[in-house]
Amino acid sequence: MSAQPHDFRFTAQELAEFHRTGYAGPFTLYEPDEIERQWARTRQDLLDRSGAVYRDESDGSGAANLCNYDRHLDNAFLADHITQPRIVDRVASVLGPDVLCWRSDFFPKYAGNEGTDWHQAATFANACGRPQIQWPRGAGPGGCLTVWCAFTDATADMGGLQFIPGTHRTMHYDETKRMRYDPERNVSLVKNGVRRGFFGYDYRELQIDPHWQPDESKAVSVDVRAGQFVIFWSRLMHASHPHTGRTRRMRMAFSARYVPTSVRVYPGVSVVEEYGGRASLDRYATVLVSGEERYGHNRVARHTTKGHPFRRRP
């Protein structure tokens, strides 16, 4: 008799707790020595950008800032990572059986770096003023599920994650306002006694109430060890600690972001614009990681063979 596949879906109790707090984990995906080997190899592989979705441009547009978005579309290890059953089963528990991965990105933090500012995202229009994901009218809360995987240890003193549980139910930011990109001014600001930044933006510019402040007394820190991941709503108030520099080791995290197939990705736009960069979406596609795609309003990529990166369907 053949062995039955593992089922990593949330139990009813785990799902109820996730809906209450807005996050779950950490869960182990790789053993520490395994992810150390894989990440060392992958770092070298990522230097080859010949197949990357977003290309560096020479016209001064700053597209180099986007160069490591969506590397799951051209890198074999990351392509397999976003489809791991330990991730996908849990994500599908929340979103339903038909799921797309619509974005992935890296989050390094070096010794001495400031913490990432408190923020929420429902449409990801925060940097460009135009929605990057759009749920059907009245069909869901907005936002996406972020699966944040630590490729190195991500403890509090190395820039680990912070959440304010339960805050995914209320948006405190208006993403249509658009933030001003000013890396000289906004890289590191002292907020409530902590050095924080948001990649050249000041997230406070989006506040619905300019006098509102996150209630940091309710914040929790989540240590994520190398090879572990957490899942959280992008609408959840989240941030990260500064990297204290007590160790010189870099913190590296990789985020994969998931939505139901009913959600429109980059609706009505042909370029992605943020963080000082502008790049064409001509080579971009979502990835179906679970179920079926019945809507036809998103470009979808496919696996060529097991262990190889994705290619956009014609």
Salt bridges, closest charged atoms under 4 A:
ASP7 OD2 - ARG9 NH2 2.45
GLU17 OE2 - ARG20 NH2 2.76
ASP33 OD2 - ARG37 NH1 3.75
ASP56 OD2 - ARG49 NH1 3.74
ASP74 OD1 - ARG71 NE 2.79
ASP80 OD1 - HIS303 NE2 3.62
ASP80 OD1 - LYS306 NZ 3.90
ASP98 OD2 - ARG294 NH1 2.49
ASP105 OD2 - ARG257 NH2 3.46
ASP117 OD2 - LYS191 NZ 2.38
ASP153 OD2 - ARG225 NH1 3.70
ASP182 OD2 - ARG185 NE 3.45
ASP202 OD1 - LYS191 NZ 3.20
ASP202 OD2 - ARG204 NH2 2.89
GLU205 OE2 - ARG180 NH2 2.82
GLU205 OE2 - ARG185 NH2 3.31
ASP215 OD2 - LYS218 NZ 3.91
GLU216 OE1 - ARG196 NH2 3.54
GLU273 OE1 - ARG278 NH1 2.99
GLU274 OE2 - ARG103 NH1 3.32
GLU292 OE2 - ARG294 NH2 3.62
